[in-house]
Amino acid sequence: MKATKMILTLMRSVAQLGRHGCRYLGANISRSLVSSPQESQLDSSLTTVQHALVRRAKPDHTKVPFGQAGCSDHMLTVRWEQGRGWEEPRIRPYGELSLDPCSKVLHYAQEVFEGMKVYRGVDGRVRLFRPDLNMKRMNTSARRAQLPTFPTGELLGCIRRLIEVDESWVPASSSSSLYIRPTLIGTQGSLGLAPSTEALLFVVLCPVGSYYSQAARPVSLLCDPRFSRAVPGGAGDSKLGSNYAPTLMVQEGAAREGCDQVLWVQGPNQELAEVGAMNIFVVLRGEQGEQELVTPPLDGTVLPGVTRQSVLEMMREGGHVARVEERTICLTELLAAQVEGRLVEVFATGTAAVVNQIGRIREQTTQFPPR
Protein backbone atom coordinates (compact mmCIF):
# COMPACT_ATOMS: atom_id res chain seq x y z
CA MET A 1 0.00 0.00 0.00
CA LYS A 2 1.40 3.40 -0.98
CA ALA A 3 2.06 5.94 1.76
CA THR A 4 -0.71 8.34 0.71
CA LYS A 5 -3.36 5.62 0.66
CA MET A 6 -2.21 4.21 4.00
CA ILE A 7 -2.09 7.67 5.65
CA LEU A 8 -5.53 8.61 4.33
CA THR A 9 -6.93 5.35 5.73
CA LEU A 10 -5.38 6.09 9.13
CA MET A 11 -6.64 9.67 9.15
CA ARG A 12 -10.19 8.63 8.24
CA SER A 13 -10.09 6.35 11.26
CA VAL A 14 -8.93 9.31 13.34
CA ALA A 15 -11.80 11.51 12.14
CA GLN A 16 -14.49 8.85 12.47
CA LEU A 17 -13.43 7.00 15.62
CA GLY A 18 -11.90 9.82 17.64
CA ARG A 19 -8.40 8.38 18.04
CA HIS A 20 -5.06 10.22 18.34
CA GLY A 21 -6.12 13.67 19.49
CA CYS A 22 -9.65 14.08 18.11
CA ARG A 23 -11.85 15.46 20.83
CA TYR A 24 -15.62 15.31 21.16
CA LEU A 25 -17.39 18.64 21.44
CA GLY A 26 -18.53 17.56 24.88
CA ALA A 27 -14.99 17.02 26.17
CA ASN A 28 -13.56 19.23 28.90
CA ILE A 29 -11.16 21.85 27.59
CA SER A 30 -8.39 22.89 29.98
CA ARG A 31 -7.46 26.53 30.55
CA SER A 32 -3.98 27.98 30.29
CA LEU A 33 -3.93 31.72 30.94
CA VAL A 34 -1.26 33.61 29.05
CA SER A 35 -2.24 37.30 29.15
CA SER A 36 -1.12 39.91 31.63
CA PRO A 37 -3.01 39.67 34.95
CA GLN A 38 -3.82 43.39 34.62
CA GLU A 39 -5.92 42.68 31.50
CA SER A 40 -9.20 40.82 31.19
CA GLN A 41 -8.68 37.24 30.09
CA LEU A 42 -10.55 35.62 27.22
CA ASP A 43 -13.31 33.69 29.00
CA SER A 44 -15.48 31.28 27.02
CA SER A 45 -18.02 31.04 29.87
CA LEU A 46 -19.00 34.67 29.17
CA THR A 47 -19.99 33.92 25.54
CA THR A 48 -23.32 35.41 24.52
CA VAL A 49 -25.41 34.12 21.61
CA GLN A 50 -27.60 36.16 19.27
CA HIS A 51 -29.45 33.73 17.03
CA ALA A 52 -30.01 34.57 13.37
CA LEU A 53 -33.64 35.36 12.52
CA VAL A 54 -33.15 34.33 8.89
CA ARG A 55 -31.26 31.13 8.13
CA ARG A 56 -28.81 30.98 5.25
CA ALA A 57 -29.40 28.40 2.52
CA LYS A 58 -27.06 25.44 2.88
CA PRO A 59 -25.15 25.05 -0.40
CA ASP A 60 -24.06 21.81 -2.03
CA HIS A 61 -20.38 22.12 -1.14
CA THR A 62 -19.46 19.15 -3.36
CA LYS A 63 -20.28 21.16 -6.49
CA VAL A 64 -18.40 24.40 -5.88
CA PRO A 65 -14.66 25.16 -5.45
CA PHE A 66 -13.22 24.65 -1.97
CA GLY A 67 -14.07 27.53 0.37
CA GLN A 68 -16.69 29.08 -1.89
CA ALA A 69 -19.79 27.25 -0.66
CA GLY A 70 -20.82 30.07 1.68
CA CYS A 71 -20.51 30.30 5.45
CA SER A 72 -22.83 29.11 8.20
CA ASP A 73 -25.53 31.14 9.95
CA HIS A 74 -23.36 32.47 12.77
CA MET A 75 -19.88 33.78 13.52
CA LEU A 76 -17.82 34.44 16.64
CA THR A 77 -16.30 37.86 17.42
CA VAL A 78 -14.13 38.97 20.34
CA ARG A 79 -12.52 42.39 20.65
CA TRP A 80 -9.27 43.20 22.46
CA GLU A 81 -7.79 46.51 23.61
CA GLN A 82 -4.37 47.11 25.10
CA GLY A 83 -4.60 47.73 28.85
CA ARG A 84 -8.13 46.36 29.06
CA GLY A 85 -7.76 42.92 27.52
CA TRP A 86 -10.44 40.73 25.95
CA GLU A 87 -14.11 41.65 25.89
CA GLU A 88 -16.91 39.11 26.21
CA PRO A 89 -17.08 36.72 23.24
CA ARG A 90 -20.14 37.12 21.01
CA ILE A 91 -21.78 34.62 18.70
CA ARG A 92 -23.93 36.58 16.30
CA PRO A 93 -25.49 36.21 12.84
CA TYR A 94 -22.90 36.00 10.05
CA GLY A 95 -22.40 39.46 8.57
CA GLU A 96 -20.06 42.25 7.62
CA LEU A 97 -17.35 43.70 9.83
CA SER A 98 -16.89 47.44 10.38
CA LEU A 99 -13.28 48.70 10.27
CA ASP A 100 -11.58 52.08 10.42
CA PRO A 101 -10.00 52.81 6.99
CA CYS A 102 -6.67 53.27 8.79
CA SER A 103 -6.81 49.91 10.54
CA LYS A 104 -3.35 48.34 10.82
CA VAL A 105 -4.51 45.17 9.08
CA LEU A 106 -5.37 47.13 5.93
CA HIS A 107 -2.01 48.91 5.66
CA TYR A 108 0.59 46.71 7.35
CA ALA A 109 -1.01 43.25 7.04
CA GLN A 110 -1.11 42.75 10.82
CA GLU A 111 -3.15 39.56 10.61
CA VAL A 112 -2.91 35.87 11.45
CA PHE A 113 -5.29 33.02 10.85
CA GLU A 114 -5.77 29.28 11.25
CA GLY A 115 -7.45 26.49 9.32
CA MET A 116 -9.21 23.64 11.12
CA LYS A 117 -11.93 21.12 10.38
CA VAL A 118 -14.82 19.58 12.28
CA TYR A 119 -16.06 16.16 11.16
CA ARG A 120 -19.23 14.19 11.68
CA GLY A 121 -18.24 10.61 12.47
CA VAL A 122 -19.97 7.43 11.39
CA ASP A 123 -21.64 7.44 14.83
CA GLY A 124 -23.14 10.87 14.14
CA ARG A 125 -20.97 12.61 16.73
CA VAL A 126 -19.10 15.79 15.84
CA ARG A 127 -15.33 16.00 16.40
CA LEU A 128 -12.46 18.42 15.96
CA PHE A 129 -9.10 17.13 14.72
CA ARG A 130 -6.25 18.08 17.08
CA PRO A 131 -7.48 21.66 17.66
CA ASP A 132 -5.01 22.22 20.49
CA LEU A 133 -2.18 22.20 17.93
CA ASN A 134 -3.92 24.83 15.82
CA MET A 135 -4.46 27.07 18.85
CA LYS A 136 -0.82 26.72 19.89
CA ARG A 137 0.31 27.62 16.36
CA MET A 138 -2.07 30.59 16.24
CA ASN A 139 -0.55 32.01 19.41
CA THR A 140 2.92 31.55 17.92
CA SER A 141 1.80 33.44 14.82
CA ALA A 142 0.19 36.18 16.95
CA ARG A 143 3.44 36.75 18.83
CA ARG A 144 5.30 37.02 15.50
CA ALA A 145 2.80 39.63 14.25
CA GLN A 146 2.70 41.52 17.58
CA LEU A 147 -0.97 40.70 18.15
CA PRO A 148 -2.49 39.64 21.49
CA THR A 149 -2.25 36.01 22.56
CA PHE A 150 -5.03 34.15 24.34
CA PRO A 151 -5.66 31.12 26.55
CA THR A 152 -5.89 28.32 23.99
CA GLY A 153 -8.50 26.37 25.95
CA GLU A 154 -10.76 29.41 26.18
CA LEU A 155 -10.77 30.07 22.45
CA LEU A 156 -11.47 26.38 21.87
CA GLY A 157 -14.39 26.71 24.25
CA CYS A 158 -15.76 29.61 22.19
CA ILE A 159 -15.31 27.67 18.96
CA ARG A 160 -17.01 24.64 20.47
CA ARG A 161 -20.01 26.82 21.38
CA LEU A 162 -20.14 28.24 17.84
CA ILE A 163 -20.13 24.72 16.36
CA GLU A 164 -22.91 23.69 18.74
CA VAL A 165 -25.03 26.61 17.51
CA ASP A 166 -24.41 25.70 13.83
CA GLU A 167 -24.01 21.92 14.21
CA SER A 168 -26.54 21.29 11.44
CA TRP A 169 -23.93 22.68 9.02
CA VAL A 170 -21.50 19.83 9.71
CA PRO A 171 -21.88 17.53 6.67
CA ALA A 172 -22.89 13.91 7.24
CA SER A 173 -20.38 12.66 4.69
CA SER A 174 -17.03 10.89 4.71
CA SER A 175 -15.76 13.14 1.91
CA SER A 176 -16.62 16.53 3.40
CA SER A 177 -16.37 18.53 6.61
CA LEU A 178 -16.97 21.94 8.16
CA TYR A 179 -13.96 24.22 7.77
CA ILE A 180 -13.14 26.55 10.68
CA ARG A 181 -11.32 29.83 10.03
CA PRO A 182 -10.17 31.66 13.20
CA THR A 183 -8.69 35.05 12.30
CA LEU A 184 -7.01 37.77 14.37
CA ILE A 185 -6.48 41.27 12.95
CA GLY A 186 -5.08 44.61 14.14
CA THR A 187 -7.90 47.19 14.06
CA GLN A 188 -6.41 50.36 15.54
CA GLY A 189 -7.12 53.30 13.25
CA SER A 190 -3.63 54.69 12.87
CA LEU A 191 -1.13 54.95 10.02
CA GLY A 192 1.82 54.85 12.39
CA LEU A 193 4.01 51.81 11.82
CA ALA A 194 3.68 50.18 15.23
CA PRO A 195 1.79 47.25 16.78
CA SER A 196 -1.95 47.78 16.94
CA THR A 197 -3.40 48.65 20.34
CA GLU A 198 -6.74 47.15 19.29
CA ALA A 199 -7.57 43.80 17.74
CA LEU A 200 -10.50 41.71 16.59
CA LEU A 201 -10.64 37.94 16.75
CA PHE A 202 -13.36 36.33 14.66
CA VAL A 203 -14.26 32.80 13.58
CA VAL A 204 -16.38 31.71 10.61
CA LEU A 205 -17.48 28.24 9.49
CA CYS A 206 -17.73 26.97 5.92
CA PRO A 207 -18.77 23.49 4.67
CA VAL A 208 -16.18 22.07 2.27
CA GLY A 209 -15.66 19.06 0.07
CA SER A 210 -12.47 18.01 -1.68
CA TYR A 211 -9.81 20.69 -2.22
CA TYR A 212 -9.35 19.49 -5.79
CA SER A 213 -12.21 18.82 -8.21
CA GLN A 214 -10.76 15.40 -8.99
CA ALA A 215 -9.68 14.22 -5.54
CA ALA A 216 -8.18 10.90 -6.65
CA ARG A 217 -5.96 12.41 -9.36
CA PRO A 218 -2.29 13.01 -8.50
CA VAL A 219 -1.53 16.73 -8.67
CA SER A 220 1.09 18.36 -10.88
CA LEU A 221 3.64 20.94 -9.71
CA LEU A 222 5.51 23.81 -11.33
CA CYS A 223 8.97 24.52 -9.89
CA ASP A 224 10.31 28.00 -10.55
CA PRO A 225 13.52 28.67 -8.56
CA ARG A 226 13.24 32.41 -9.20
CA PHE A 227 10.58 32.68 -6.51
CA SER A 228 10.69 31.70 -2.84
CA ARG A 229 7.78 31.32 -0.43
CA ALA A 230 9.93 32.16 2.62
CA VAL A 231 13.52 33.00 3.52
CA PRO A 232 15.73 32.28 6.54
CA GLY A 233 14.99 34.76 9.30
CA GLY A 234 11.56 35.54 7.89
CA ALA A 235 8.12 34.49 9.04
CA GLY A 236 7.59 31.35 6.98
CA ASP A 237 6.90 29.31 10.10
CA SER A 238 3.94 31.53 11.08
CA LYS A 239 0.49 31.54 9.52
CA LEU A 240 0.35 35.18 8.45
CA GLY A 241 -1.85 36.47 5.68
CA SER A 242 1.15 38.38 4.34
CA ASN A 243 2.82 35.05 3.51
CA TYR A 244 0.13 34.14 1.02
CA ALA A 245 -0.56 37.18 -1.17
CA PRO A 246 2.90 37.10 -2.83
CA THR A 247 2.36 33.47 -3.85
CA LEU A 248 -0.76 34.19 -5.91
CA MET A 249 1.14 35.46 -8.96
CA VAL A 250 3.31 32.33 -9.05
CA GLN A 251 0.29 30.08 -8.54
CA GLU A 252 -1.47 31.80 -11.44
CA GLY A 253 1.59 31.22 -13.60
CA ALA A 254 1.56 27.53 -12.65
CA ALA A 255 -2.09 27.27 -13.68
CA ARG A 256 -1.29 28.81 -17.07
CA GLU A 257 1.41 26.15 -17.47
CA GLY A 258 -1.16 23.42 -16.81
CA CYS A 259 -0.03 22.66 -13.26
CA ASP A 260 -2.14 22.41 -10.10
CA GLN A 261 0.32 23.83 -7.57
CA VAL A 262 3.75 25.37 -7.05
CA LEU A 263 6.73 23.45 -5.72
CA TRP A 264 8.60 25.95 -3.58
CA VAL A 265 12.39 25.57 -3.42
CA GLN A 266 14.95 27.87 -1.84
CA GLY A 267 18.65 28.62 -1.96
CA PRO A 268 21.27 27.83 -4.61
CA ASN A 269 20.85 24.09 -3.97
CA GLN A 270 17.11 24.30 -4.60
CA GLU A 271 16.10 22.78 -1.28
CA LEU A 272 12.51 21.52 -1.21
CA ALA A 273 10.29 23.69 1.01
CA GLU A 274 6.54 23.34 0.48
CA VAL A 275 3.90 22.54 -2.12
CA GLY A 276 1.57 25.50 -2.51
CA ALA A 277 0.40 25.98 1.07
CA MET A 278 1.13 22.37 2.02
CA ASN A 279 4.03 20.39 3.48
CA ILE A 280 5.90 18.00 1.19
CA PHE A 281 6.97 14.39 1.84
CA VAL A 282 9.23 12.11 -0.22
CA VAL A 283 9.41 8.31 0.06
CA LEU A 284 12.78 6.89 -1.06
CA ARG A 285 13.98 3.29 -1.44
CA GLY A 286 17.41 2.35 -0.04
CA GLU A 287 19.98 -0.10 -1.38
CA GLN A 288 18.43 -2.98 0.56
CA GLY A 289 14.90 -2.13 -0.53
CA GLU A 290 14.02 -0.40 2.76
CA GLN A 291 11.89 2.72 2.55
CA GLU A 292 12.66 6.14 4.02
CA LEU A 293 10.13 8.93 4.56
CA VAL A 294 11.71 12.38 4.25
CA THR A 295 10.27 15.85 4.84
CA PRO A 296 12.04 19.24 5.12
CA PRO A 297 12.95 20.28 8.69
CA LEU A 298 11.22 23.03 10.64
CA ASP A 299 14.04 25.51 10.15
CA GLY A 300 11.93 28.66 10.37
CA THR A 301 10.98 28.71 6.68
CA VAL A 302 8.49 25.84 6.77
CA LEU A 303 5.04 26.01 8.38
CA PRO A 304 4.65 23.38 11.15
CA GLY A 305 1.54 21.75 9.73
CA VAL A 306 -0.82 19.83 12.02
CA THR A 307 -1.34 17.19 9.32
CA ARG A 308 2.44 17.07 8.84
CA GLN A 309 2.98 16.36 12.53
CA SER A 310 0.21 13.74 12.52
CA VAL A 311 1.74 11.92 9.54
CA LEU A 312 5.19 11.88 11.15
CA GLU A 313 3.79 10.54 14.42
CA MET A 314 1.72 7.82 12.76
CA MET A 315 4.56 6.68 10.52
CA ARG A 316 7.04 6.57 13.42
CA GLU A 317 4.68 4.75 15.74
CA GLY A 318 3.45 2.30 13.13
CA GLY A 319 6.82 1.23 11.74
CA HIS A 320 5.49 1.48 8.17
CA VAL A 321 8.89 2.60 6.85
CA ALA A 322 12.43 1.86 7.97
CA ARG A 323 13.27 5.50 8.69
CA VAL A 324 11.42 8.77 9.15
CA GLU A 325 13.64 11.81 8.76
CA GLU A 326 13.20 15.56 8.91
CA ARG A 327 16.14 16.72 6.83
CA THR A 328 17.10 18.88 3.90
CA ILE A 329 16.33 17.31 0.53
CA CYS A 330 17.23 19.08 -2.71
CA LEU A 331 15.54 18.93 -6.06
CA THR A 332 18.67 17.32 -7.55
CA GLU A 333 18.44 14.46 -5.03
CA LEU A 334 14.77 13.98 -5.86
CA LEU A 335 15.44 13.89 -9.61
CA ALA A 336 18.43 11.56 -9.18
CA ALA A 337 16.32 9.16 -7.12
CA GLN A 338 13.73 9.11 -9.90
CA VAL A 339 16.34 8.29 -12.54
CA GLU A 340 17.83 5.55 -10.34
CA GLY A 341 14.44 4.00 -9.63
CA ARG A 342 14.62 4.80 -5.90
CA LEU A 343 11.80 7.34 -5.84
CA VAL A 344 8.73 5.57 -4.46
CA GLU A 345 6.33 8.45 -3.94
CA VAL A 346 5.96 12.19 -3.38
CA PHE A 347 2.94 13.62 -1.56
CA ALA A 348 1.78 16.80 0.17
CA THR A 349 -0.25 17.33 3.34
CA GLY A 350 -2.39 20.14 4.71
CA THR A 351 -5.62 20.84 6.54
CA ALA A 352 -7.53 21.78 3.39
CA ALA A 353 -6.29 19.07 1.04
CA VAL A 354 -5.39 16.48 3.77
CA VAL A 355 -3.07 14.17 1.75
CA ASN A 356 -2.44 14.48 -1.99
CA GLN A 357 -0.16 12.39 -4.17
CA ILE A 358 2.21 14.28 -6.50
CA GLY A 359 2.18 12.92 -10.03
CA ARG A 360 4.40 15.31 -11.99
CA ILE A 361 6.97 18.06 -11.38
CA ARG A 362 7.76 20.53 -14.14
CA GLU A 363 10.63 23.00 -14.03
CA GLN A 364 9.87 26.51 -15.27
CA THR A 365 11.60 27.29 -18.55
CA THR A 366 9.66 30.29 -19.85
CA GLN A 367 8.99 33.73 -18.37
CA PHE A 368 5.49 34.61 -17.25
CA PRO A 369 4.97 38.27 -16.42
CA PRO A 370 2.61 39.48 -13.67
CA ARG A 371 -0.93 40.14 -14.81
Residue pairs with C-beta under 8 A, 6 or more apart in sequence:
1 9
2 344
2 345
2 357
3 281
3 283
3 293
3 315
3 320
3 321
3 344
3 345
3 347
4 345
4 347
4 355
4 356
4 357
6 320
7 311
7 314
7 315
7 347
7 349
7 355
8 354
8 355
10 314
10 318
11 307
11 310
11 354
11 355
12 174
13 19
14 20
14 21
14 22
14 129
14 310
15 22
15 119
15 121
15 127
15 129
15 177
16 119
16 121
16 122
16 123
16 174
17 121
17 122
18 24
18 121
18 125
18 127
20 130
20 310
20 313
20 314
21 129
21 130
21 132
21 133
21 310
22 119
22 127
22 128
22 129
22 130
23 29
23 127
23 128
23 131
24 125
24 126
24 127
25 125
25 126
25 127
25 128
25 160
25 163
25 164
29 44
29 153
29 156
29 157
29 160
30 153
31 151
31 153
31 154
32 151
32 152
32 153
33 41
33 151
34 139
34 149
34 150
34 151
34 152
35 41
35 42
35 85
35 86
35 148
35 149
35 150
35 151
36 85
38 83
38 85
39 83
39 84
39 85
39 86
40 84
40 85
40 86
40 87
41 85
41 86
41 151
41 154
42 78
42 85
42 86
42 89
42 150
42 151
42 154
42 155
42 158
43 86
43 88
43 89
43 154
44 89
44 153
44 154
44 155
44 156
44 157
44 158
44 160
44 161
45 157
46 88
46 89
47 76
47 88
47 89
47 90
47 91
47 157
47 158
47 161
48 88
48 89
48 90
48 91
49 74
49 91
49 92
49 161
49 165
50 90
50 91
50 92
50 93
51 74
51 93
51 165
52 73
52 74
52 93
52 94
53 93
55 73
56 70
56 71
56 72
56 73
56 94
57 70
58 168
58 169
58 207
59 69
59 70
59 207
60 69
61 69
61 171
61 176
61 207
61 208
61 209
62 173
62 175
62 176
62 209
62 210
65 213
66 208
66 209
66 210
66 211
66 212
66 352
67 179
67 206
67 208
67 352
69 206
69 207
69 208
69 209
70 206
71 94
71 204
71 205
71 206
72 94
72 166
72 169
72 178
72 204
72 205
72 206
72 207
73 93
73 94
73 165
73 166
73 169
74 91
74 92
74 93
74 94
74 162
74 165
74 166
74 205
75 91
75 92
75 93
75 94
75 95
75 162
75 202
75 203
75 204
75 205
76 89
76 90
76 91
76 158
76 159
76 161
76 162
76 201
76 202
76 203
77 89
77 90
77 92
77 97
77 200
77 201
77 202
78 86
78 87
78 88
78 89
78 90
78 158
78 200
78 201
78 202
79 86
79 87
79 187
79 198
79 199
79 200
79 201
80 86
80 87
80 148
80 198
80 199
80 200
80 201
81 87
81 197
81 198
81 199
82 148
82 197
82 198
83 197
86 148
86 150
89 158
91 158
91 161
91 162
91 165
94 204
97 200
97 202
99 105
99 106
99 187
100 187
100 188
100 189
101 189
102 189
102 190
102 191
103 185
103 186
103 187
103 188
103 189
103 196
104 110
104 185
104 186
104 187
104 188
104 190
104 195
104 196
105 111
105 185
105 186
105 187
105 196
107 191
108 186
108 193
109 240
109 241
109 242
109 245
110 145
110 146
110 147
110 185
110 186
110 195
110 196
111 145
111 147
111 183
111 184
111 185
111 186
111 240
111 241
111 242
112 138
112 141
112 142
112 144
112 145
112 147
112 183
112 184
112 238
112 239
112 240
112 241
113 138
113 181
113 182
113 183
113 184
113 239
113 241
114 134
114 135
114 137
114 138
114 141
114 180
114 181
114 182
114 183
114 239
115 134
115 179
115 180
115 181
115 239
115 351
115 352
116 128
116 129
116 131
116 134
116 159
116 179
116 180
116 181
116 182
116 351
117 128
117 129
117 177
117 178
117 179
117 180
117 208
117 351
118 126
118 127
118 128
118 129
118 163
118 170
118 177
118 178
118 180
118 205
119 126
119 127
119 128
119 129
119 170
119 177
119 178
120 126
120 127
120 170
120 171
120 172
120 173
120 177
121 127
122 174
124 172
126 163
126 167
126 170
128 156
128 159
128 160
128 163
128 180
129 306
130 306
130 310
131 156
131 159
132 152
132 156
133 306
133 309
134 182
134 306
135 152
135 153
135 155
135 156
136 152
137 239
137 304
137 306
138 155
138 182
138 184
138 239
139 149
139 150
139 152
140 237
140 238
141 238
141 239
141 240
142 148
142 149
142 150
142 184
143 149
144 235
144 238
144 240
145 186
145 235
145 238
145 240
146 195
146 196
147 184
147 185
147 186
147 195
147 196
147 199
148 184
148 199
150 201
155 182
155 201
158 203
159 180
159 182
159 203
162 203
162 205
163 170
163 178
163 180
163 205
166 178
166 205
169 178
169 205
169 207
170 177
170 178
170 207
171 177
171 178
171 207
175 209
175 210
175 215
176 207
176 208
176 209
176 210
177 207
177 208
178 205
178 206
178 207
178 208
179 205
179 206
179 207
179 208
179 352
180 203
180 204
180 205
181 203
181 204
181 205
181 206
182 201
182 202
182 203
183 201
183 202
183 203
183 204
184 199
184 200
184 201
185 199
185 200
186 195
186 196
186 198
186 199
187 196
187 198
187 199
187 200
188 196
188 197
188 198
190 196
208 352
211 352
211 353
211 354
211 356
212 219
212 260
212 353
212 356
217 359
218 356
218 357
218 358
218 359
218 360
219 260
219 261
219 348
219 356
219 357
219 358
219 359
220 258
220 259
220 260
220 261
220 358
220 359
220 360
220 361
220 362
221 254
221 259
221 260
221 261
221 262
221 263
221 275
221 358
221 360
221 361
221 362
222 253
222 254
222 257
222 259
222 261
222 262
222 263
222 362
222 363
222 364
223 262
223 263
223 265
223 270
223 331
223 361
223 362
223 363
223 364
224 250
224 253
224 254
224 262
224 363
224 364
225 265
225 270
225 364
226 364
227 250
227 262
227 264
228 264
228 265
228 266
228 273
229 236
229 243
229 247
229 264
229 266
229 273
229 274
229 301
230 236
230 237
230 243
230 264
230 266
230 273
230 301
230 302
231 266
231 301
232 299
232 300
232 301
233 300
234 300
234 301
235 242
235 243
236 243
236 273
236 300
236 301
236 302
236 303
237 298
237 300
237 301
237 302
237 303
237 304
238 303
239 303
244 277
247 262
247 276
247 277
249 370
249 371
250 262
251 261
251 262
251 276
252 371
253 364
253 368
254 260
254 261
254 262
256 368
257 362
257 364
257 368
259 360
259 362
261 275
261 276
261 278
261 348
262 275
262 276
263 272
263 275
263 280
263 361
264 272
264 273
264 274
264 275
264 276
265 271
265 272
265 273
265 330
265 331
266 273
266 301
269 330
269 332
270 330
270 331
270 332
271 296
271 328
271 329
271 330
271 331
272 280
272 282
272 296
272 329
272 330
272 331
272 334
273 280
273 296
273 301
273 302
274 280
274 296
274 302
274 303
274 348
275 348
275 358
276 348
276 350
277 303
277 350
277 352
278 305
278 348
278 349
278 350
278 353
278 356
279 295
279 296
279 302
279 303
279 305
279 307
279 308
279 348
279 349
279 350
280 295
280 296
280 346
280 347
280 348
280 358
281 293
281 294
281 295
281 311
281 346
281 347
281 348
281 349
282 293
282 294
282 295
282 329
282 334
282 337
282 343
282 345
282 346
283 291
283 292
283 293
283 294
283 321
283 343
283 344
283 345
283 346
283 347
284 291
284 292
284 294
284 337
284 342
284 343
284 344
285 291
285 292
285 341
285 342
285 343
285 344
286 292
286 322
286 342
290 321
290 322
290 323
291 321
291 322
291 323
291 344
292 321
292 322
292 323
292 324
292 325
293 315
293 321
293 323
293 324
293 325
294 325
294 326
294 327
294 329
295 308
295 312
295 325
295 326
296 302
296 326
296 327
296 328
296 329
297 326
297 327
297 328
298 304
298 326
305 349
305 350
305 351
306 351
307 349
307 350
307 351
307 354
307 355
308 349
311 349
311 355
312 324
312 326
314 320
315 321
315 324
316 324
334 343
334 346
334 361
337 343
345 357
345 358
346 357
346 358
346 361
347 355
347 356
347 357
347 358
348 355
348 356
348 358
349 355
349 356
